[in-house]
Amino acid sequence: MHHHHGYLWAGPRERFDQEALRRPSHPEPPPPGSKPELIQRYREVAAEFPTSGLPPLETAYWLIKPRSLVRGSWEEAKEAAAWVGERLAEFAPRFASERDRDTTRLARLVNTAAEQLHSGADVSYGFYLERPSYLSLAVVTCSPNRSIPELACPVA
């Protein structure tokens, strides 16, 4: 039986654009004799990625983040999609693009989210807010996650 966890991040665009902090560190540390800045960077990413609230590039990696970042958990896909709809309604007035504020379009996103979650997939949406901010909304499916099944679920 699948269940779903919701995540939300809204913050400065420059922070969101720091892609190195949004992907897990390489499984192998840099080889001995690497440049000190390379070793330092590896340590930073290895330490920060698992605890950072920044949205991971691969949605499934939200599952390794602290439980405190989970904004909601649902058994039913439609309840998780309803949460996405509530967040979209809450942030829509701040969307930078008028097209993104279109209520018909937002309703379609919620329906698509419900279908994807019901099929066991994850959902991830991103929107530019009034400058210079960005909103990332994600719902990750657990037990197991389809794209990275070995990831443990944060909340059973």
Secondary structure, 3 states (H helix, E strand, C coil): CCEEEEEEEEEEHHHHCCHHHHCCCCCCCCCCCCCHHHHHHHHHHHHHCCCCCCCCCCHHHHHHCCHHHCCEEECCHHHHHHHHHHHHHHHHHHECCHHHHCHHHHHHHHHHHHHHHHCCCCEEEEEEECCCEEEEEEEEEECCCCCCCCCCCCCC
